[in-house]
């Protein structure tokens, strides 16, 4: 998600839908390399409670080990 600089409500809805589908298959969605502005947006709308959000490779490696 490093190149993502804007996300409409439709984009957020698509992320939530992807999470729902993954959850139904006992999988999870990890958002990686999230840019600072997008990280702030995702946290503002409380999606950090729904997704694992990684802003760097170290966080991603840790998330994938869970």
Secondary structure as UniProt FT lines:
FT   TURN            2..3
FT   HELIX           9..24
FT   TURN            25..26
FT   STRAND          30..31
FT   HELIX           36..44
FT   TURN            45..46
FT   HELIX           47..49
FT   STRAND          52..53
FT   HELIX           57..65
//
